[in-house]
Amino acid sequence: MLRESVAQELRHIVGERNYLDSREDLLSYSYDSSVEEAVPEAVLLPSTTEQISEIMKTACREAIPVTPRGAGTNLSGGTIPVNGGIVLALTRMDGLVELNREDRYAVVQAGCVNLKLQNEAKKAGLFYPPDPASWSVSTLGGNVGENAGGPRGVKYGVTRDWILGLKVVLADGRIITAGGVTTKNVTGIDLISLFTGSEGCLGIVTEVTVKLLPLPSCQRSIQAFYPRLDGASATVARIIGSGIVPVALELMDRVVVNLIEDSARIGLPRDVEGTLLIMVDGEEEVCQRQAELIETICREEGALDVQVSRSSAEEEKLWTGRRSAFGVVSRKRPTCVLEDCTVPVSNLVEMIRGIVAIGKKYDLLIGVLAHAGDGNTHPMILTDKRDKEEWKRVEKAVVEIFQLAVALRGTLSGEHGIGLSKKPFLPLVMNDDARKLMAEIKSVLDPGGILNPGKFIGP
Ligand SMILES: Cc1cc2nc3c(=O)[nH]c(=O)nc-3n(C[C@H](O)[C@H](O)[C@H](O)COP(=O)(O)OP(=O)(O)OC[C@H]3O[C@@H](n4cnc5c(N)ncnc54)[C@H](O)[C@@H]3O)c2cc1C
């Protein structure tokens, strides 16, 4: 519990109902979508940037740790208050501040849910490309915190590519803005890139200005089922080689397909090694031509069955399985450890085969989802954290998966961040001097080390 005089001061800033410290409330904010847990001393739900600035002034003076939090869907323990202190939940700051059709940008508060922004943009004939599979709940502040990606990343890139401006509260309560509303802006050091992906360790984002695009007039998806992974990988290589830039190029392995089918019964064939789900968009004629070419490539590379969407309802149906994947695998076992090692696309199949072999070696059920067009794998280890013997095997398997990714010239995370869970593995990809440099940058912005302490930067 915080000292009563400090608690009183914070209650005064956010209002009585936005200061939570009952046992039940604290437990509700003690976990996120990772397997980590720690209980905070208080949860604050501010509604303005100015309130956050006042909170930070108090926290800075009193040296109280502050963990910023959006929806808590991160998979790396980024919102776990390991050192206690305050969880600063931005979910009440969920407004759309401005949507400018002419200049094609939107300004949202950091707690705005990604899908809300998508829906508002759509009404104006525009769209916001980053689409993490968690988009129905994850917030723009959290997306910036993790530099989130999503299936559409192959064509449209990740969150950083779409941020024009940020409003940020620093550790001592100062409020700064970075960038603006223009698509071109090289005024000063690129502070947007500094804060994007910094996982709440450098400042608290309160407002995000994003670039929007005109909504493509047509979208088509192609789903193809392969008896062998090699056929799927040859298809990926040929599509990329053909000059088509698909919006999304997703892969699900046999384990994931079967778990989806167990749960959703949508008619996916169970005896396949790999399934590809590919999306193209643009003018109807171009879209149609690309979908036909992709269908031909899939068949030539040995796909058993190929389905092409012809309407938005069919489109929706094809994506139902993929979007429900995380939910359905979680029904199989109580704990799902979801990693996101990323390798060059040409090493993807080797990575997947390696993950399957590691699963066999440690007698673990591992399903693999991949944003195949980006080389971004999501091995999902289905386990039960309470089973201590099995958990030891999980820990060994995770180490080997990271080592494999690095050996294949890849990295620890393509989109989920390092947070708490992957902190011990950072030396595999960043040397001492690089990690020291990150700590030095943090110490300039947060000399007292109160912002999300214990995470990937510093001790
Ligand atoms: C089912 C499922 C599917 C997912 N699919 C994807 C996917 O396709 N692509 C992908 O990239 N990720 C995915 N994720 C991971 C996660 O959803 C993303 O990382 C998302 O961006 C987190 O948003 P959030 O609002 O939940 O943030 P949180 O989890 O609350 O926070 C994430 C990090 O950002 C920091 N943070 C949060 N808000 C702020 C703020 N306002 N200012 C500063 N720091 C802040 C936190 O301290 C934390 O370090 C998925 C997760 C789940 C559970």
The ligand as an SDF file (V2000), in Angstrom:
LIG
                    3D

 53 58  0  0  0  0  0  0  0  0999 V2000
   -4.8060  -12.8770  -28.8540 C   0  0  0  0  0  0  0  0  0  0  0  0
   -3.6380  -11.9560  -29.0310 C   0  0  0  0  0  0  0  0  0  0  0  0
   -3.2280  -11.6700  -30.3040 C   0  0  0  0  0  0  0  0  0  0  0  0
   -2.1590  -10.7800  -30.5100 C   0  0  0  0  0  0  0  0  0  0  0  0
   -1.7880  -10.4860  -31.7800 N   0  0  0  0  0  0  0  0  0  0  0  0
   -0.7880   -9.6110  -31.9860 C   0  0  0  0  0  0  0  0  0  0  0  0
   -0.4030   -9.2720  -33.3260 C   0  0  0  0  0  0  0  0  0  0  0  0
   -0.9540   -9.7570  -34.3080 O   0  0  0  0  0  0  0  0  0  0  0  0
    0.5980   -8.3810  -33.4620 N   0  0  0  0  0  0  0  0  0  0  0  0
    1.2260   -7.8140  -32.3900 C   0  0  0  0  0  0  0  0  0  0  0  0
    2.1190   -6.9930  -32.5930 O   0  0  0  0  0  0  0  0  0  0  0  0
    0.8800   -8.1220  -31.1330 N   0  0  0  0  0  0  0  0  0  0  0  0
   -0.1100   -8.9930  -30.9000 C   0  0  0  0  0  0  0  0  0  0  0  0
   -0.4620   -9.3090  -29.6180 N   0  0  0  0  0  0  0  0  0  0  0  0
    0.2370   -8.6740  -28.4820 C   0  0  0  0  0  0  0  0  0  0  0  0
   -0.4500   -7.3740  -27.9750 C   0  0  0  0  0  0  0  0  0  0  0  0
   -1.8250   -7.3870  -28.2540 O   0  0  0  0  0  0  0  0  0  0  0  0
    0.1800   -6.1310  -28.5710 C   0  0  0  0  0  0  0  0  0  0  0  0
    1.5090   -5.9970  -28.1170 O   0  0  0  0  0  0  0  0  0  0  0  0
   -0.5650   -4.8220  -28.2560 C   0  0  0  0  0  0  0  0  0  0  0  0
    0.0710   -3.7650  -28.9170 O   0  0  0  0  0  0  0  0  0  0  0  0
   -0.6330   -4.5090  -26.7620 C   0  0  0  0  0  0  0  0  0  0  0  0
   -1.5950   -3.4700  -26.5690 O   0  0  0  0  0  0  0  0  0  0  0  0
   -2.2300   -3.2500  -25.1250 P   0  0  0  0  0  0  0  0  0  0  0  0
   -3.1300   -2.0900  -25.1880 O   0  0  0  0  0  0  0  0  0  0  0  0
   -2.8040   -4.4930  -24.6220 O   0  0  0  0  0  0  0  0  0  0  0  0
   -0.9290   -2.8490  -24.3040 O   0  0  0  0  0  0  0  0  0  0  0  0
   -0.4120   -3.4070  -22.9120 P   0  0  0  0  0  0  0  0  0  0  0  0
   -0.2440   -4.8690  -22.9670 O   0  0  0  0  0  0  0  0  0  0  0  0
   -1.2550   -2.8640  -21.8300 O   0  0  0  0  0  0  0  0  0  0  0  0
    1.0250   -2.7050  -22.8520 O   0  0  0  0  0  0  0  0  0  0  0  0
    2.0450   -3.0770  -23.7410 C   0  0  0  0  0  0  0  0  0  0  0  0
    3.3400   -2.3290  -23.3890 C   0  0  0  0  0  0  0  0  0  0  0  0
    3.2000   -0.9570  -23.6950 O   0  0  0  0  0  0  0  0  0  0  0  0
    3.3000   -0.1610  -22.5140 C   0  0  0  0  0  0  0  0  0  0  0  0
    2.2300    0.8350  -22.6120 N   0  0  0  0  0  0  0  0  0  0  0  0
    0.8970    0.6130  -22.6830 C   0  0  0  0  0  0  0  0  0  0  0  0
    0.2540    1.7980  -22.8210 N   0  0  0  0  0  0  0  0  0  0  0  0
    1.2180    2.7640  -22.8490 C   0  0  0  0  0  0  0  0  0  0  0  0
    1.1940    4.1690  -22.9620 C   0  0  0  0  0  0  0  0  0  0  0  0
    0.0520    4.8230  -23.0970 N   0  0  0  0  0  0  0  0  0  0  0  0
    2.3660    4.8200  -22.9360 N   0  0  0  0  0  0  0  0  0  0  0  0
    3.5460    4.1760  -22.8130 C   0  0  0  0  0  0  0  0  0  0  0  0
    3.6240    2.8430  -22.6870 N   0  0  0  0  0  0  0  0  0  0  0  0
    2.4750    2.1450  -22.7140 C   0  0  0  0  0  0  0  0  0  0  0  0
    3.1430   -1.0970  -21.3440 C   0  0  0  0  0  0  0  0  0  0  0  0
    3.8580   -0.6520  -20.2120 O   0  0  0  0  0  0  0  0  0  0  0  0
    3.7130   -2.3850  -21.9060 C   0  0  0  0  0  0  0  0  0  0  0  0
    5.1100   -2.3880  -21.7900 O   0  0  0  0  0  0  0  0  0  0  0  0
   -1.4990  -10.2070  -29.3830 C   0  0  0  0  0  0  0  0  0  0  0  0
   -1.9250  -10.5220  -28.0970 C   0  0  0  0  0  0  0  0  0  0  0  0
   -2.9710  -11.3980  -27.9100 C   0  0  0  0  0  0  0  0  0  0  0  0
   -3.4150  -11.7170  -26.5050 C   0  0  0  0  0  0  0  0  0  0  0  0
  1  2  1  0
  2  3  1  0
  2 52  2  0
  3  4  2  0
  4  5  1  0
  4 50  1  0
  5  6  2  0
  6  7  1  0
  6 13  1  0
  7  8  2  0
  7  9  1  0
  9 10  1  0
 10 11  2  0
 10 12  1  0
 12 13  2  0
 13 14  1  0
 14 15  1  0
 14 50  1  0
 15 16  1  0
 16 17  1  0
 16 18  1  0
 18 19  1  0
 18 20  1  0
 20 21  1  0
 20 22  1  0
 22 23  1  0
 23 24  1  0
 24 25  2  0
 24 26  1  0
 24 27  1  0
 27 28  1  0
 28 29  2  0
 28 30  1  0
 28 31  1  0
 31 32  1  0
 32 33  1  0
 33 34  1  0
 33 48  1  0
 34 35  1  0
 35 36  1  0
 35 46  1  0
 36 37  1  0
 36 45  1  0
 37 38  2  0
 38 39  1  0
 39 40  1  0
 39 45  2  0
 40 41  1  0
 40 42  2  0
 42 43  1  0
 43 44  2  0
 44 45  1  0
 46 47  1  0
 46 48  1  0
 48 49  1  0
 50 51  2  0
 51 52  1  0
 52 53  1  0
M  END
$$$$
